[in-house]
Amino acid sequence: MPERERIDLDVLIVGAGPAGLAAALRLAQLQQADGGAALSVAVIEKARDVGGHLLSGAVLDPSALAELVPDFREAGAPIAAEVGTEAVHFLTARSDWRFPFVPPPLSNHGHCIVSLNALSRWLAARVEAAGIDVITGFGAAEVVYDGPVVAGVRTSDRGLDRQGQPQSNFEPGVEIRAKVTIVCDGVRGNLTKQLVRTFHLDAGRQPQLYALGIKELWEIPPDRLPPGTVVHTLGYPLRAEEFGGAFLYAMPDGVVSLGFVAGLDYRDPMFDPHVAFQRLKQHPFFASRLAGGRMVRYGAKALPEGGWHAIPRLYMPGALLAGDAGGFVNGSRLKGIHLAMRTGMLAAEGAFRAIRAGDVSSEGLAGYQAAIERGPIKQELYPVRNVRQAFAHGLAAGLAFSAWSLVSRGWWFVDPLSSRAGHERMATRADYYGADAPLPDADVHHVTIDRRVTFDRLTNVHHSGTRHREDQPAHLIVHDTDICRTRCRVEYGNPCTRYCPAAVYEMVDDGAGGRRLQINASNCVHCKTCDILDPYQIVDWVPPEGGDGPQYEGM
């Protein structure tokens, strides 16, 4: 067995998303201003290229980017378009009603439309120009400890067969040790899950609430929508009991981002977010805008939307959490990139101070969370701390509370509002449908697939650029598949076959008159929905072999 390589650093940043790259660039700036001994810093990223696994709408609030790179426009940041025309529509099954004004949280004046994939590549180039290594194709498999202190990570082994046995091309993962590890492994990150459990970081916090975002990139006739057009919709195809909406962002040359977001706390076990997205595109409002166009890219990603009261403790001995890993998304504004960047910058400052002071204990790193609580991040998130929870009572209640929060800054008689994790809210088939409960394999929310506007899951996965080595161990671990063919099938109708937007989970004939779970792991687009929403919490998403997964070019 080859010996495992060890690398020692001062600061290790896990994840080359907006939080991780902002942290790295801020560390470079701090070192330049400090003039002391240079710290050894590196960023590791599980995608084969920077940005390969990054997906967002995305309308960028440029405030954090302007703070990090004041001349970002002159320096060539990849801004696709400045926001121009804005509109919000409420859709019914066949018509739409335009709001007479854009609600303040959804106003994007002064913001810009970007590809997060392109923006991250641009940031990574600046990080590398500042002398910090960005190493791609290395997924962090587990946390390394030195007693009670986080001491770094171990990356995934390469060259294992399906049974986890070394093949001829086996390469053991690298142990990367650091005085401080800044964990930016994204929504429901595998390292973050380990750290939350080990250090009880969620003690006294509300459960995180999630949504699934599904996005397609389209090319339409270039004269149809002016670049900078931003449209958001509520209503159809969602029912009043379900949280979510859609967006359409226009970029130059007829390229548009079309997306659909569904809260992962719905009650109907037969609800299918991917089917709902296809139905959305059949609505006259969207069908007329997509007519004559073609879909060129697809992707899906979970979003952490629980807000201020769901943010865990962000520091522990030797490590900090930043970005989506910490739950920094403003669901009311549909924004998270600027918050990820701000947390990354503050994490860099906290790590830098701790290392210079020679104290990387919890006490030495606690200043990071204190900086968040006294700065613009809390100022933005605290007034809307209960908005997402209010939507558990339906669309009307959620919108009313959203409006009230603009006046009250989030005050209510109960604070925080009660909240339940999404997997606990899902009802059984019997509880939701009663005596008329559909069969487990029933196509309740049917949609016609034409492969022009609407697409099946496998066609969409093809357009995500997803690639996994077929004979590696499954990176989707179902700890008790017997539950899938028995209890889950009877009680919930195997909802994984519907909530997964990539046809990873399939119930197939077991050869004995029953059904068994088949996991098509090579389809996985790394959205983490199964890890989040499984009603029995027996699914764990872990990184596949380094570099594998989707390739979100231009997304």
Secondary structure as GFF3:
##gff-version 3
##sequence-region A 1 555
A	DSSP	beta_strand	6	14	.	.	.	ID=ss1
A	DSSP	alpha_helix	18	34	.	.	.	ID=ss2
A	DSSP	beta_strand	41	45	.	.	.	ID=ss3
A	DSSP	beta_strand	59	60	.	.	.	ID=ss4
A	DSSP	alpha_helix	63	68	.	.	.	ID=ss5
A	DSSP	beta_strand	79	82	.	.	.	ID=ss6
A	DSSP	beta_strand	86	91	.	.	.	ID=ss7
A	DSSP	beta_strand	96	98	.	.	.	ID=ss8
A	DSSP	three_ten_helix	104	106	.	.	.	ID=ss9
A	DSSP	beta_strand	112	114	.	.	.	ID=ss10
A	DSSP	alpha_helix	116	129	.	.	.	ID=ss11
A	DSSP	beta_strand	133	136	.	.	.	ID=ss12
A	DSSP	beta_strand	140	146	.	.	.	ID=ss13
A	DSSP	beta_strand	149	155	.	.	.	ID=ss14
A	DSSP	beta_strand	158	160	.	.	.	ID=ss15
A	DSSP	beta_strand	166	171	.	.	.	ID=ss16
A	DSSP	beta_strand	175	183	.	.	.	ID=ss17
A	DSSP	alpha_helix	190	199	.	.	.	ID=ss18
A	DSSP	beta_strand	210	219	.	.	.	ID=ss19
A	DSSP	beta_strand	230	235	.	.	.	ID=ss20
A	DSSP	beta_strand	244	250	.	.	.	ID=ss21
A	DSSP	three_ten_helix	252	254	.	.	.	ID=ss22
A	DSSP	beta_strand	255	263	.	.	.	ID=ss23
A	DSSP	alpha_helix	273	282	.	.	.	ID=ss24
A	DSSP	alpha_helix	284	290	.	.	.	ID=ss25
A	DSSP	beta_strand	294	304	.	.	.	ID=ss26
A	DSSP	three_ten_helix	308	310	.	.	.	ID=ss27
A	DSSP	beta_strand	315	316	.	.	.	ID=ss28
A	DSSP	beta_strand	319	321	.	.	.	ID=ss29
A	DSSP	three_ten_helix	323	326	.	.	.	ID=ss30
A	DSSP	alpha_helix	337	357	.	.	.	ID=ss31
A	DSSP	alpha_helix	362	365	.	.	.	ID=ss32
A	DSSP	alpha_helix	367	373	.	.	.	ID=ss33
A	DSSP	alpha_helix	376	381	.	.	.	ID=ss34
A	DSSP	three_ten_helix	382	384	.	.	.	ID=ss35
A	DSSP	alpha_helix	387	390	.	.	.	ID=ss36
A	DSSP	three_ten_helix	391	393	.	.	.	ID=ss37
A	DSSP	alpha_helix	395	408	.	.	.	ID=ss38
A	DSSP	alpha_helix	422	425	.	.	.	ID=ss39
A	DSSP	alpha_helix	429	433	.	.	.	ID=ss40
A	DSSP	three_ten_helix	434	436	.	.	.	ID=ss41
A	DSSP	alpha_helix	457	462	.	.	.	ID=ss42
A	DSSP	beta_strand	476	478	.	.	.	ID=ss43
A	DSSP	alpha_helix	481	485	.	.	.	ID=ss44
A	DSSP	alpha_helix	487	491	.	.	.	ID=ss45
A	DSSP	alpha_helix	496	499	.	.	.	ID=ss46
A	DSSP	beta_strand	505	509	.	.	.	ID=ss47
A	DSSP	beta_strand	515	519	.	.	.	ID=ss48
A	DSSP	three_ten_helix	521	523	.	.	.	ID=ss49
A	DSSP	alpha_helix	529	533	.	.	.	ID=ss50
A	DSSP	beta_strand	539	541	.	.	.	ID=ss51
###
